[in-house]
Amino acid sequence: MQNFTNDELKTLRGVHTVIGRKYGKSGRYVSLIAQGKREANTEVAKLILKDLQLILEILKPEGMRIK
């Protein structure tokens, strides 16, 4: 299941590496979580998903809805 829409993923482009560094993970790992290709079933993965949602709330263009 995809955690973010394609538009949301475009908005989040470029933050995966920074978030990965925060948690000692790769940007690819963060990207897989964002795309829903990696389940957020560990504590770190859940924190990463939460951070992605918070960053999206800040970066989202006017009129874009967050699910």
mmCIF file of the N, C-alpha and C atoms, coordinates in Angstrom:
data_MODEL
# 
_entry.id   MODEL 
# 
loop_
_atom_site.group_PDB 
_atom_site.id 
_atom_site.type_symbol 
_atom_site.label_atom_id 
_atom_site.label_alt_id 
_atom_site.label_comp_id 
_atom_site.label_asym_id 
_atom_site.label_entity_id 
_atom_site.label_seq_id 
_atom_site.pdbx_PDB_ins_code 
_atom_site.Cartn_x 
_atom_site.Cartn_y 
_atom_site.Cartn_z 
_atom_site.occupancy 
_atom_site.B_iso_or_equiv 
_atom_site.pdbx_formal_charge 
_atom_site.auth_seq_id 
_atom_site.auth_comp_id 
_atom_site.auth_asym_id 
_atom_site.auth_atom_id 
_atom_site.pdbx_PDB_model_num 
ATOM 1   N N  . MET A 1 1  ? 0.841  -1.186 0.000  1.00 0.00 ? 1  MET A N  1 
ATOM 2   C CA . MET A 1 1  ? 0.000  0.000  0.000  1.00 0.00 ? 1  MET A CA 1 
ATOM 3   C C  . MET A 1 1  ? 0.886  1.249  0.000  1.00 0.00 ? 1  MET A C  1 
ATOM 4   N N  . GLN A 1 2  ? 0.579  2.153  -0.883 1.00 0.00 ? 2  GLN A N  1 
ATOM 5   C CA . GLN A 1 2  ? 1.356  3.390  -1.005 1.00 0.00 ? 2  GLN A CA 1 
ATOM 6   C C  . GLN A 1 2  ? 0.979  4.340  0.131  1.00 0.00 ? 2  GLN A C  1 
ATOM 7   N N  . ASN A 1 3  ? 1.980  4.895  0.805  1.00 0.00 ? 3  ASN A N  1 
ATOM 8   C CA . ASN A 1 3  ? 1.740  5.795  1.929  1.00 0.00 ? 3  ASN A CA 1 
ATOM 9   C C  . ASN A 1 3  ? 1.426  7.218  1.489  1.00 0.00 ? 3  ASN A C  1 
ATOM 10  N N  . PHE A 1 4  ? 1.888  7.597  0.295  1.00 0.00 ? 4  PHE A N  1 
ATOM 11  C CA . PHE A 1 4  ? 1.689  8.949  -0.212 1.00 0.00 ? 4  PHE A CA 1 
ATOM 12  C C  . PHE A 1 4  ? 1.282  8.884  -1.679 1.00 0.00 ? 4  PHE A C  1 
ATOM 13  N N  . THR A 1 5  ? 0.548  9.890  -2.131 1.00 0.00 ? 5  THR A N  1 
ATOM 14  C CA . THR A 1 5  ? 0.180  9.972  -3.543 1.00 0.00 ? 5  THR A CA 1 
ATOM 15  C C  . THR A 1 5  ? 1.408  10.368 -4.358 1.00 0.00 ? 5  THR A C  1 
ATOM 16  N N  . ASN A 1 6  ? 1.309  10.252 -5.673 1.00 0.00 ? 6  ASN A N  1 
ATOM 17  C CA . ASN A 1 6  ? 2.431  10.642 -6.539 1.00 0.00 ? 6  ASN A CA 1 
ATOM 18  C C  . ASN A 1 6  ? 2.760  12.122 -6.384 1.00 0.00 ? 6  ASN A C  1 
ATOM 19  N N  . ASP A 1 7  ? 1.735  12.975 -6.253 1.00 0.00 ? 7  ASP A N  1 
ATOM 20  C CA . ASP A 1 7  ? 1.977  14.410 -6.047 1.00 0.00 ? 7  ASP A CA 1 
ATOM 21  C C  . ASP A 1 7  ? 2.687  14.664 -4.717 1.00 0.00 ? 7  ASP A C  1 
ATOM 22  N N  . GLU A 1 8  ? 2.283  13.942 -3.685 1.00 0.00 ? 8  GLU A N  1 
ATOM 23  C CA . GLU A 1 8  ? 2.929  14.096 -2.381 1.00 0.00 ? 8  GLU A CA 1 
ATOM 24  C C  . GLU A 1 8  ? 4.382  13.624 -2.440 1.00 0.00 ? 8  GLU A C  1 
ATOM 25  N N  . LEU A 1 9  ? 4.625  12.522 -3.158 1.00 0.00 ? 9  LEU A N  1 
ATOM 26  C CA . LEU A 1 9  ? 5.995  12.025 -3.305 1.00 0.00 ? 9  LEU A CA 1 
ATOM 27  C C  . LEU A 1 9  ? 6.868  13.040 -4.029 1.00 0.00 ? 9  LEU A C  1 
ATOM 28  N N  . LYS A 1 10 ? 6.308  13.726 -5.025 1.00 0.00 ? 10 LYS A N  1 
ATOM 29  C CA . LYS A 1 10 ? 7.060  14.767 -5.731 1.00 0.00 ? 10 LYS A CA 1 
ATOM 30  C C  . LYS A 1 10 ? 7.412  15.909 -4.789 1.00 0.00 ? 10 LYS A C  1 
ATOM 31  N N  . THR A 1 11 ? 6.480  16.270 -3.911 1.00 0.00 ? 11 THR A N  1 
ATOM 32  C CA . THR A 1 11 ? 6.723  17.335 -2.936 1.00 0.00 ? 11 THR A CA 1 
ATOM 33  C C  . THR A 1 11 ? 7.827  16.933 -1.959 1.00 0.00 ? 11 THR A C  1 
ATOM 34  N N  . LEU A 1 12 ? 7.862  15.658 -1.601 1.00 0.00 ? 12 LEU A N  1 
ATOM 35  C CA . LEU A 1 12 ? 8.848  15.161 -0.636 1.00 0.00 ? 12 LEU A CA 1 
ATOM 36  C C  . LEU A 1 12 ? 10.209 14.858 -1.260 1.00 0.00 ? 12 LEU A C  1 
ATOM 37  N N  . ARG A 1 13 ? 10.325 15.003 -2.559 1.00 0.00 ? 13 ARG A N  1 
ATOM 38  C CA . ARG A 1 13 ? 11.581 14.701 -3.246 1.00 0.00 ? 13 ARG A CA 1 
ATOM 39  C C  . ARG A 1 13 ? 12.719 15.524 -2.634 1.00 0.00 ? 13 ARG A C  1 
ATOM 40  N N  . GLY A 1 14 ? 13.801 14.852 -2.307 1.00 0.00 ? 14 GLY A N  1 
ATOM 41  C CA . GLY A 1 14 ? 14.970 15.545 -1.777 1.00 0.00 ? 14 GLY A CA 1 
ATOM 42  C C  . GLY A 1 14 ? 15.118 15.473 -0.268 1.00 0.00 ? 14 GLY A C  1 
ATOM 43  N N  . VAL A 1 15 ? 14.092 15.032 0.443  1.00 0.00 ? 15 VAL A N  1 
ATOM 44  C CA . VAL A 1 15 ? 14.197 14.986 1.906  1.00 0.00 ? 15 VAL A CA 1 
ATOM 45  C C  . VAL A 1 15 ? 14.550 13.588 2.421  1.00 0.00 ? 15 VAL A C  1 
ATOM 46  N N  . HIS A 1 16 ? 14.522 12.589 1.544  1.00 0.00 ? 16 HIS A N  1 
ATOM 47  C CA . HIS A 1 16 ? 14.762 11.214 1.985  1.00 0.00 ? 16 HIS A CA 1 
ATOM 48  C C  . HIS A 1 16 ? 16.143 11.034 2.599  1.00 0.00 ? 16 HIS A C  1 
ATOM 49  N N  . THR A 1 17 ? 17.151 11.613 1.975  1.00 0.00 ? 17 THR A N  1 
ATOM 50  C CA . THR A 1 17 ? 18.521 11.466 2.468  1.00 0.00 ? 17 THR A CA 1 
ATOM 51  C C  . THR A 1 17 ? 18.683 12.110 3.837  1.00 0.00 ? 17 THR A C  1 
ATOM 52  N N  . VAL A 1 18 ? 18.098 13.277 4.004  1.00 0.00 ? 18 VAL A N  1 
ATOM 53  C CA . VAL A 1 18 ? 18.214 14.005 5.276  1.00 0.00 ? 18 VAL A CA 1 
ATOM 54  C C  . VAL A 1 18 ? 17.529 13.227 6.399  1.00 0.00 ? 18 VAL A C  1 
ATOM 55  N N  . ILE A 1 19 ? 16.335 12.726 6.133  1.00 0.00 ? 19 ILE A N  1 
ATOM 56  C CA . ILE A 1 19 ? 15.620 11.951 7.155  1.00 0.00 ? 19 ILE A CA 1 
ATOM 57  C C  . ILE A 1 19 ? 16.369 10.646 7.437  1.00 0.00 ? 19 ILE A C  1 
ATOM 58  N N  . GLY A 1 20 ? 16.867 10.016 6.394  1.00 0.00 ? 20 GLY A N  1 
ATOM 59  C CA . GLY A 1 20 ? 17.642 8.795  6.583  1.00 0.00 ? 20 GLY A CA 1 
ATOM 60  C C  . GLY A 1 20 ? 18.854 9.021  7.470  1.00 0.00 ? 20 GLY A C  1 
ATOM 61  N N  . ARG A 1 21 ? 19.535 10.124 7.250  1.00 0.00 ? 21 ARG A N  1 
ATOM 62  C CA . ARG A 1 21 ? 20.708 10.465 8.059  1.00 0.00 ? 21 ARG A CA 1 
ATOM 63  C C  . ARG A 1 21 ? 20.311 10.638 9.524  1.00 0.00 ? 21 ARG A C  1 
ATOM 64  N N  . LYS A 1 22 ? 19.165 11.244 9.768  1.00 0.00 ? 22 LYS A N  1 
ATOM 65  C CA . LYS A 1 22 ? 18.689 11.471 11.138 1.00 0.00 ? 22 LYS A CA 1 
ATOM 66  C C  . LYS A 1 22 ? 18.559 10.150 11.901 1.00 0.00 ? 22 LYS A C  1 
ATOM 67  N N  . TYR A 1 23 ? 18.110 9.106  11.201 1.00 0.00 ? 23 TYR A N  1 
ATOM 68  C CA . TYR A 1 23 ? 17.859 7.821  11.854 1.00 0.00 ? 23 TYR A CA 1 
ATOM 69  C C  . TYR A 1 23 ? 18.924 6.762  11.556 1.00 0.00 ? 23 TYR A C  1 
ATOM 70  N N  . GLY A 1 24 ? 20.004 7.165  10.875 1.00 0.00 ? 24 GLY A N  1 
ATOM 71  C CA . GLY A 1 24 ? 21.058 6.213  10.559 1.00 0.00 ? 24 GLY A CA 1 
ATOM 72  C C  . GLY A 1 24 ? 20.653 5.206  9.493  1.00 0.00 ? 24 GLY A C  1 
ATOM 73  N N  . LYS A 1 25 ? 19.766 5.615  8.608  1.00 0.00 ? 25 LYS A N  1 
ATOM 74  C CA . LYS A 1 25 ? 19.284 4.760  7.518  1.00 0.00 ? 25 LYS A CA 1 
ATOM 75  C C  . LYS A 1 25 ? 19.606 5.424  6.187  1.00 0.00 ? 25 LYS A C  1 
ATOM 76  N N  . SER A 1 26 ? 19.461 4.677  5.115  1.00 0.00 ? 26 SER A N  1 
ATOM 77  C CA . SER A 1 26 ? 19.740 5.232  3.788  1.00 0.00 ? 26 SER A CA 1 
ATOM 78  C C  . SER A 1 26 ? 18.538 6.013  3.267  1.00 0.00 ? 26 SER A C  1 
ATOM 79  N N  . GLY A 1 27 ? 18.809 6.895  2.328  1.00 0.00 ? 27 GLY A N  1 
ATOM 80  C CA . GLY A 1 27 ? 17.730 7.612  1.667  1.00 0.00 ? 27 GLY A CA 1 
ATOM 81  C C  . GLY A 1 27 ? 16.823 6.661  0.921  1.00 0.00 ? 27 GLY A C  1 
ATOM 82  N N  . ARG A 1 28 ? 17.394 5.582  0.391  1.00 0.00 ? 28 ARG A N  1 
ATOM 83  C CA . ARG A 1 28 ? 16.601 4.569  -0.324 1.00 0.00 ? 28 ARG A CA 1 
ATOM 84  C C  . ARG A 1 28 ? 15.607 3.899  0.624  1.00 0.00 ? 28 ARG A C  1 
ATOM 85  N N  . TYR A 1 29 ? 16.029 3.600  1.832  1.00 0.00 ? 29 TYR A N  1 
ATOM 86  C CA . TYR A 1 29 ? 15.150 3.002  2.839  1.00 0.00 ? 29 TYR A CA 1 
ATOM 87  C C  . TYR A 1 29 ? 13.963 3.924  3.108  1.00 0.00 ? 29 TYR A C  1 
ATOM 88  N N  . VAL A 1 30 ? 14.230 5.211  3.279  1.00 0.00 ? 30 VAL A N  1 
ATOM 89  C CA . VAL A 1 30 ? 13.175 6.200  3.518  1.00 0.00 ? 30 VAL A CA 1 
ATOM 90  C C  . VAL A 1 30 ? 12.253 6.270  2.306  1.00 0.00 ? 30 VAL A C  1 
ATOM 91  N N  . SER A 1 31 ? 12.830 6.242  1.120  1.00 0.00 ? 31 SER A N  1 
ATOM 92  C CA . SER A 1 31 ? 12.047 6.283  -0.111 1.00 0.00 ? 31 SER A CA 1 
ATOM 93  C C  . SER A 1 31 ? 11.117 5.079  -0.214 1.00 0.00 ? 31 SER A C  1 
ATOM 94  N N  . LEU A 1 32 ? 11.603 3.911  0.123  1.00 0.00 ? 32 LEU A N  1 
ATOM 95  C CA . LEU A 1 32 ? 10.774 2.701  0.080  1.00 0.00 ? 32 LEU A CA 1 
ATOM 96  C C  . LEU A 1 32 ? 9.604  2.794  1.053  1.00 0.00 ? 32 LEU A C  1 
ATOM 97  N N  . ILE A 1 33 ? 9.834  3.364  2.220  1.00 0.00 ? 33 ILE A N  1 
ATOM 98  C CA . ILE A 1 33 ? 8.754  3.559  3.191  1.00 0.00 ? 33 ILE A CA 1 
ATOM 99  C C  . ILE A 1 33 ? 7.730  4.536  2.633  1.00 0.00 ? 33 ILE A C  1 
ATOM 100 N N  . ALA A 1 34 ? 8.197  5.628  2.056  1.00 0.00 ? 34 ALA A N  1 
ATOM 101 C CA . ALA A 1 34 ? 7.293  6.640  1.497  1.00 0.00 ? 34 ALA A CA 1 
ATOM 102 C C  . ALA A 1 34 ? 6.437  6.059  0.378  1.00 0.00 ? 34 ALA A C  1 
ATOM 103 N N  . GLN A 1 35 ? 7.026  5.198  -0.442 1.00 0.00 ? 35 GLN A N  1 
ATOM 104 C CA . GLN A 1 35 ? 6.311  4.602  -1.566 1.00 0.00 ? 35 GLN A CA 1 
ATOM 105 C C  . GLN A 1 35 ? 5.415  3.445  -1.143 1.00 0.00 ? 35 GLN A C  1 
ATOM 106 N N  . GLY A 1 36 ? 5.571  2.981  0.090  1.00 0.00 ? 36 GLY A N  1 
ATOM 107 C CA . GLY A 1 36 ? 4.788  1.847  0.562  1.00 0.00 ? 36 GLY A CA 1 
ATOM 108 C C  . GLY A 1 36 ? 5.363  0.510  0.141  1.00 0.00 ? 36 GLY A C  1 
ATOM 109 N N  . LYS A 1 37 ? 6.588  0.508  -0.377 1.00 0.00 ? 37 LYS A N  1 
ATOM 110 C CA . LYS A 1 37 ? 7.235  -0.735 -0.793 1.00 0.00 ? 37 LYS A CA 1 
ATOM 111 C C  . LYS A 1 37 ? 7.944  -1.414 0.373  1.00 0.00 ? 37 LYS A C  1 
ATOM 112 N N  . ARG A 1 38 ? 8.029  -0.720 1.483  1.00 0.00 ? 38 ARG A N  1 
ATOM 113 C CA . ARG A 1 38 ? 8.610  -1.244 2.720  1.00 0.00 ? 38 ARG A CA 1 
ATOM 114 C C  . ARG A 1 38 ? 7.627  -0.905 3.831  1.00 0.00 ? 38 ARG A C  1 
ATOM 115 N N  . GLU A 1 39 ? 7.167  -1.917 4.564  1.00 0.00 ? 39 GLU A N  1 
ATOM 116 C CA . GLU A 1 39 ? 6.197  -1.671 5.627  1.00 0.00 ? 39 GLU A CA 1 
ATOM 117 C C  . GLU A 1 39 ? 6.822  -0.857 6.754  1.00 0.00 ? 39 GLU A C  1 
ATOM 118 N N  . ALA A 1 40 ? 6.019  0.009  7.329  1.00 0.00 ? 40 ALA A N  1 
ATOM 119 C CA . ALA A 1 40 ? 6.462  0.805  8.480  1.00 0.00 ? 40 ALA A CA 1 
ATOM 120 C C  . ALA A 1 40 ? 6.073  0.051  9.750  1.00 0.00 ? 40 ALA A C  1 
ATOM 121 N N  . ASN A 1 41 ? 6.702  -1.107 9.951  1.00 0.00 ? 41 ASN A N  1 
ATOM 122 C CA . ASN A 1 41 ? 6.336  -1.948 11.082 1.00 0.00 ? 41 ASN A CA 1 
ATOM 123 C C  . ASN A 1 41 ? 7.371  -1.946 12.205 1.00 0.00 ? 41 ASN A C  1 
ATOM 124 N N  . THR A 1 42 ? 8.462  -1.210 12.037 1.00 0.00 ? 42 THR A N  1 
ATOM 125 C CA . THR A 1 42 ? 9.432  -1.057 13.123 1.00 0.00 ? 42 THR A CA 1 
ATOM 126 C C  . THR A 1 42 ? 9.274  0.344  13.714 1.00 0.00 ? 42 THR A C  1 
ATOM 127 N N  . GLU A 1 43 ? 9.831  0.532  14.876 1.00 0.00 ? 43 GLU A N  1 
ATOM 128 C CA . GLU A 1 43 ? 9.723  1.839  15.532 1.00 0.00 ? 43 GLU A CA 1 
ATOM 129 C C  . GLU A 1 43 ? 10.387 2.931  14.696 1.00 0.00 ? 43 GLU A C  1 
ATOM 130 N N  . VAL A 1 44 ? 11.551 2.629  14.136 1.00 0.00 ? 44 VAL A N  1 
ATOM 131 C CA . VAL A 1 44 ? 12.258 3.615  13.310 1.00 0.00 ? 44 VAL A CA 1 
ATOM 132 C C  . VAL A 1 44 ? 11.446 3.936  12.059 1.00 0.00 ? 44 VAL A C  1 
ATOM 133 N N  . ALA A 1 45 ? 10.901 2.923  11.414 1.00 0.00 ? 45 ALA A N  1 
ATOM 134 C CA . ALA A 1 45 ? 10.102 3.142  10.201 1.00 0.00 ? 45 ALA A CA 1 
ATOM 135 C C  . ALA A 1 45 ? 8.872  3.991  10.508 1.00 0.00 ? 45 ALA A C  1 
ATOM 136 N N  . LYS A 1 46 ? 8.254  3.771  11.652 1.00 0.00 ? 46 LYS A N  1 
ATOM 137 C CA . LYS A 1 46 ? 7.086  4.572  12.050 1.00 0.00 ? 46 LYS A CA 1 
ATOM 138 C C  . LYS A 1 46 ? 7.484  6.028  12.290 1.00 0.00 ? 46 LYS A C  1 
ATOM 139 N N  . LEU A 1 47 ? 8.642  6.241  12.900 1.00 0.00 ? 47 LEU A N  1 
ATOM 140 C CA . LEU A 1 47 ? 9.130  7.607  13.127 1.00 0.00 ? 47 LEU A CA 1 
ATOM 141 C C  . LEU A 1 47 ? 9.453  8.296  11.807 1.00 0.00 ? 47 LEU A C  1 
ATOM 142 N N  . ILE A 1 48 ? 10.033 7.551  10.878 1.00 0.00 ? 48 ILE A N  1 
ATOM 143 C CA . ILE A 1 48 ? 10.334 8.099  9.552  1.00 0.00 ? 48 ILE A CA 1 
ATOM 144 C C  . ILE A 1 48 ? 9.047  8.509  8.856  1.00 0.00 ? 48 ILE A C  1 
ATOM 145 N N  . LEU A 1 49 ? 8.038  7.659  8.881  1.00 0.00 ? 49 LEU A N  1 
ATOM 146 C CA . LEU A 1 49 ? 6.756  7.963  8.248  1.00 0.00 ? 49 LEU A CA 1 
ATOM 147 C C  . LEU A 1 49 ? 6.121  9.200  8.882  1.00 0.00 ? 49 LEU A C  1 
ATOM 148 N N  . LYS A 1 50 ? 6.214  9.308  10.194 1.00 0.00 ? 50 LYS A N  1 
ATOM 149 C CA . LYS A 1 50 ? 5.669  10.476 10.898 1.00 0.00 ? 50 LYS A CA 1 
ATOM 150 C C  . LYS A 1 50 ? 6.399  11.753 10.472 1.00 0.00 ? 50 LYS A C  1 
ATOM 151 N N  . ASP A 1 51 ? 7.731  11.683 10.382 1.00 0.00 ? 51 ASP A N  1 
ATOM 152 C CA . ASP A 1 51 ? 8.513  12.847 9.937  1.00 0.00 ? 51 ASP A CA 1 
ATOM 153 C C  . ASP A 1 51 ? 8.158  13.242 8.508  1.00 0.00 ? 51 ASP A C  1 
ATOM 154 N N  . LEU A 1 52 ? 7.985  12.256 7.633  1.00 0.00 ? 52 LEU A N  1 
ATOM 155 C CA . LEU A 1 52 ? 7.596  12.547 6.250  1.00 0.00 ? 52 LEU A CA 1 
ATOM 156 C C  . LEU A 1 52 ? 6.251  13.271 6.205  1.00 0.00 ? 52 LEU A C  1 
ATOM 157 N N  . GLN A 1 53 ? 5.316  12.831 7.039  1.00 0.00 ? 53 GLN A N  1 
ATOM 158 C CA . GLN A 1 53 ? 3.997  13.477 7.081  1.00 0.00 ? 53 GLN A CA 1 
ATOM 159 C C  . GLN A 1 53 ? 4.104  14.914 7.582  1.00 0.00 ? 53 GLN A C  1 
ATOM 160 N N  . LEU A 1 54 ? 4.936  15.141 8.591  1.00 0.00 ? 54 LEU A N  1 
ATOM 161 C CA . LEU A 1 54 ? 5.121  16.497 9.119  1.00 0.00 ? 54 LEU A CA 1 
ATOM 162 C C  . LEU A 1 54 ? 5.770  17.414 8.085  1.00 0.00 ? 54 LEU A C  1 
ATOM 163 N N  . ILE A 1 55 ? 6.778  16.911 7.402  1.00 0.00 ? 55 ILE A N  1 
ATOM 164 C CA . ILE A 1 55 ? 7.453  17.710 6.376  1.00 0.00 ? 55 ILE A CA 1 
ATOM 165 C C  . ILE A 1 55 ? 6.506  18.006 5.227  1.00 0.00 ? 55 ILE A C  1 
ATOM 166 N N  . LEU A 1 56 ? 5.696  17.031 4.840  1.00 0.00 ? 56 LEU A N  1 
ATOM 167 C CA . LEU A 1 56 ? 4.732  17.246 3.766  1.00 0.00 ? 56 LEU A CA 1 
ATOM 168 C C  . LEU A 1 56 ? 3.740  18.334 4.151  1.00 0.00 ? 56 LEU A C  1 
ATOM 169 N N  . GLU A 1 57 ? 3.322  18.354 5.395  1.00 0.00 ? 57 GLU A N  1 
ATOM 170 C CA . GLU A 1 57 ? 2.389  19.385 5.870  1.00 0.00 ? 57 GLU A CA 1 
ATOM 171 C C  . GLU A 1 57 ? 2.996  20.780 5.702  1.00 0.00 ? 57 GLU A C  1 
ATOM 172 N N  . ILE A 1 58 ? 4.290  20.903 5.924  1.00 0.00 ? 58 ILE A N  1 
ATOM 173 C CA . ILE A 1 58 ? 4.980  22.190 5.782  1.00 0.00 ? 58 ILE A CA 1 
ATOM 174 C C  . ILE A 1 58 ? 5.176  22.552 4.311  1.00 0.00 ? 58 ILE A C  1 
ATOM 175 N N  . LEU A 1 59 ? 5.562  21.585 3.494  1.00 0.00 ? 59 LEU A N  1 
ATOM 176 C CA . LEU A 1 59 ? 5.937  21.847 2.106  1.00 0.00 ? 59 LEU A CA 1 
ATOM 177 C C  . LEU A 1 59 ? 4.784  21.816 1.111  1.00 0.00 ? 59 LEU A C  1 
ATOM 178 N N  . LYS A 1 60 ? 3.647  21.299 1.523  1.00 0.00 ? 60 LYS A N  1 
ATOM 179 C CA . LYS A 1 60 ? 2.561  21.104 0.549  1.00 0.00 ? 60 LYS A CA 1 
ATOM 180 C C  . LYS A 1 60 ? 2.100  22.428 -0.059 1.00 0.00 ? 60 LYS A C  1 
ATOM 181 N N  . PRO A 1 61 ? 1.857  22.408 -1.359 1.00 0.00 ? 61 PRO A N  1 
ATOM 182 C CA . PRO A 1 61 ? 1.331  23.604 -2.022 1.00 0.00 ? 61 PRO A CA 1 
ATOM 183 C C  . PRO A 1 61 ? -0.094 23.894 -1.550 1.00 0.00 ? 61 PRO A C  1 
ATOM 184 N N  . GLU A 1 62 ? -0.500 25.141 -1.652 1.00 0.00 ? 62 GLU A N  1 
ATOM 185 C CA . GLU A 1 62 ? -1.865 25.519 -1.285 1.00 0.00 ? 62 GLU A CA 1 
ATOM 186 C C  . GLU A 1 62 ? -2.858 24.685 -2.086 1.00 0.00 ? 62 GLU A C  1 
ATOM 187 N N  . GLY A 1 63 ? -3.881 24.217 -1.430 1.00 0.00 ? 63 GLY A N  1 
ATOM 188 C CA . GLY A 1 63 ? -4.926 23.464 -2.105 1.00 0.00 ? 63 GLY A CA 1 
ATOM 189 C C  . GLY A 1 63 ? -4.674 21.970 -2.165 1.00 0.00 ? 63 GLY A C  1 
ATOM 190 N N  . MET A 1 64 ? -3.456 21.509 -1.872 1.00 0.00 ? 64 MET A N  1 
ATOM 191 C CA . MET A 1 64 ? -3.181 20.073 -1.876 1.00 0.00 ? 64 MET A CA 1 
ATOM 192 C C  . MET A 1 64 ? -3.719 19.488 -0.582 1.00 0.00 ? 64 MET A C  1 
ATOM 193 N N  . ARG A 1 65 ? -4.442 18.394 -0.690 1.00 0.00 ? 65 ARG A N  1 
ATOM 194 C CA . ARG A 1 65 ? -4.990 17.744 0.493  1.00 0.00 ? 65 ARG A CA 1 
ATOM 195 C C  . ARG A 1 65 ? -4.051 16.637 0.947  1.00 0.00 ? 65 ARG A C  1 
ATOM 196 N N  . ILE A 1 66 ? -3.899 16.521 2.245  1.00 0.00 ? 66 ILE A N  1 
ATOM 197 C CA . ILE A 1 66 ? -3.104 15.450 2.836  1.00 0.00 ? 66 ILE A CA 1 
ATOM 198 C C  . ILE A 1 66 ? -4.074 14.371 3.279  1.00 0.00 ? 66 ILE A C  1 
ATOM 199 N N  . LYS A 1 67 ? -3.778 13.119 2.890  1.00 0.00 ? 67 LYS A N  1 
ATOM 200 C CA . LYS A 1 67 ? -4.705 12.051 3.285  1.00 0.00 ? 67 LYS A CA 1 
ATOM 201 C C  . LYS A 1 67 ? -4.460 11.607 4.694  1.00 0.00 ? 67 LYS A C  1 
# 
